[in-house]
Amino acid sequence: MKAITELSISNARETVKHFNDAPANVKDYLRDNIKHDLNNLYMSYDKQNDTFVLNDRLPKLELYNYMVN
């Protein structure tokens, strides 16, 4: 479970980096597609800055719940 979560966090980091560095026309195309699965991708959207940020609380909570149960 930990390895899967770490891989998902790594993928989310890459997605955030690529989106935030992309030109405006690419952001317009990708924004809605990424927003659709925000919780699964461990990201949140900052509407004011038009950027995505890594949400590291979700994977920590998932790992905690996995260890407790």
C-alpha positions in Angstrom: 0.0 0.0 0.0 2.8 2.4 0.9 4.6 1.8 -2.5 1.3 2.4 -4.4 0.7 5.6 -2.5 4.2 6.9 -3.0 3.9 6.2 -6.7 0.6 8.1 -6.8 2.2 11.1 -5.0 5.1 11.1 -7.5 2.7 11.1 -10.4 0.7 13.9 -8.8 3.9 15.9 -8.4 4.8 15.5 -12.0 1.2 16.4 -13.1 1.3 19.6 -11.0 4.7 20.6 -12.3 3.7 20.1 -16.0 0.4 21.9 -15.6 1.8 24.9 -13.7 4.6 25.3 -16.3 2.2 24.9 -19.3 1.1 27.7 -21.6 -2.4 29.2 -21.1 -3.9 27.3 -24.1 -2.7 24.0 -22.7 -4.0 24.8 -19.2 -7.4 25.6 -20.7 -7.6 22.2 -22.3 -6.3 20.2 -19.2 -7.9 22.1 -16.3 -11.4 20.4 -16.5 -9.9 17.0 -17.1 -7.6 17.2 -14.1 -10.3 18.8 -11.8 -12.6 15.8 -12.5 -10.3 13.5 -10.5 -8.6 15.8 -8.0 -9.0 13.5 -4.9 -7.8 10.5 -6.7 -4.8 12.4 -8.0 -3.9 13.9 -4.5 -4.1 17.5 -5.8 -6.1 20.6 -5.2 -6.8 23.5 -7.4 -5.9 27.1 -6.5 -8.4 29.1 -8.5 -6.9 32.5 -7.6 -3.5 31.6 -9.1 -4.8 29.1 -11.7 -2.4 26.4 -10.4 -2.7 22.9 -8.9 -0.9 22.0 -5.7 0.0 18.7 -4.2 -2.4 17.7 -1.4 -0.3 15.5 0.8 -2.9 15.1 3.5 -5.0 12.6 1.5 -2.3 10.0 1.1 -1.3 10.4 4.7 -4.9 9.8 5.8 -5.2 6.8 3.5 -2.0 5.2 4.9 -3.2 5.9 8.4 -6.5 4.3 7.8 -4.8 1.3 6.1 -2.5 0.8 9.1 -5.3 1.1 11.6 -7.6 -1.3 9.9 
